[in-house]
Amino acid sequence: MKKTFLALFAVYASMNIANAQTAGGFVGPNANPQALTTVQEALTLNDEAKVVLQGNIINSLGDEKYTFKDATGEVVVEIDDEDWHGIKVTPENRVEIIGEVDKDFAETPKIDVDVVTVK
């Protein structure tokens, strides 16, 4: 009985240490600066990898999807209507998008956008 209790306690303690190492912290300016990523690089990253891209949204594909282009290539980006925050963008506007890579099985990767800003 004591051995079982000690084993369970050891597992519980190790889980709490792991959670403490990944939980909480400062989120704000300079806390986790993100470097710019190119489309070409983004397409090679793992699912849910954070990215910052600069380029142009060149057309609408419907259903909140758009074609984004930089000097290295094109990628489909998904921008929820509420993430536009009232800004208007044309294909001539250079924009910065912050989001994450979305890789679904047997589909071309796309970027799920959280923030759009005009540069």
RAWO-V490581 format. One record per residue. RES is the residue in one letter. PHI is phi in degrees with one decimal (* if undefined). OMEGA is omega in whole degrees, -180 to 180 (999 if undefined). Layout:
RES/PHI/OMEGA, RES/PHI/OMEGA
//
This chain:
M/*/180, K/-63.3/-179, K/-65.2/178, T/-63.4/179, F/-61.1/-180, L/-63.3/179, A/-65.4/178, L/-64.9/179, F/-63.6/180, A/-63.3/178, V/-64.4/180, Y/-60.7/-180, A/-64.1/-180, S/-67.5/177, M/-66.4/179, N/-67.2/177, I/-66.1/179, A/-62.7/179, N/-66.1/-180, A/-65.4/-179, Q/-75.9/-177, T/-112.0/-175, A/-99.0/170, G/70.1/178, G/128.7/-179, F/-77.9/175, V/-127.2/-179, G/170.8/-178, P/-54.5/177, N/66.6/179, A/-73.7/-179, N/-149.7/-176, P/-60.1/-179, Q/-106.1/178, A/-80.5/176, L/-64.3/177, T/-119.9/174, T/-91.7/176, V/-58.5/-179, Q/-57.4/178, E/-67.4/-177, A/-58.4/-178, L/-68.2/179, T/-97.9/-177, L/-78.3/179, N/-72.1/175, D/-55.7/178, E/72.5/175, A/-67.1/179, K/-75.8/180, V/-139.2/171, V/-127.8/-177, L/-120.3/173, Q/-124.4/-179, G/172.2/-176, N/-130.9/170, I/-89.4/-169, I/-98.6/175, N/-165.6/177, S/-97.9/177, L/-104.6/-177, G/84.6/177, D/54.1/177, E/64.3/178, K/-113.2/-176, Y/-141.4/173, T/-95.6/178, F/-108.9/-178, K/-134.2/168, D/-128.1/-176, A/-66.0/-175, T/-103.7/-180, G/157.6/-178, E/-125.2/177, V/-150.6/174, V/-78.9/176, V/-118.6/177, E/-111.4/-178, I/-121.5/178, D/-62.2/-177, D/-51.7/-178, E/-71.2/-180, D/-82.4/176, W/-76.2/180, H/48.3/173, G/81.1/180, I/-78.6/177, K/-109.8/-177, V/-131.9/173, T/-113.0/178, P/-59.9/179, E/-81.9/-179, N/-77.7/172, R/-81.8/-179, V/-126.5/171, E/-116.0/176, I/-119.8/177, I/-119.6/-179, G/-171.0/-180, E/-141.6/179, V/-69.3/178, D/-121.6/-180, K/-112.8/174, D/-96.8/-179, F/-54.6/176, A/62.8/176, E/-126.1/176, T/-69.5/179, P/-58.9/174, K/-135.6/180, I/-113.9/175, D/-90.8/-170, V/-89.1/175, D/-102.7/-175, V/-136.9/174, V/-124.2/175, T/-134.1/177, V/-85.5/-179, K/-99.0/999
//
